[in-house]
Amino acid sequence: MLINLSPIRDDRTLEIYKTGDALTINGENFDFTQLPEGATLPNEAIGCEWIVSDVHRVNGQIELTILLPHGADASHEARFPQPINMTNDGQVVLPV
């Protein structure tokens, strides 16, 4: 799964877990398992304030963009995040 991050100045917290082609974002599950190769799920159909892009399956991999909230004293990595290529299941480690 390729997770692009869009930084935003926001004091809310974000916790993400990946399980297969599903994400649990702050306790809410979003399962993209049924998205076929080459297909796009429009952002409007997802219903998650944290997911800010359409969701695509390209070369078997889910690709999407998620908001990354950060505080006023955020690191360079949080303000200018690199995409996360998540191959294993577990917690998505976000820059702070």
Order of alpha helices (4+ residues) and beta strands (2+ residues): beta-beta-beta-beta-beta-beta-beta-alpha-beta-beta
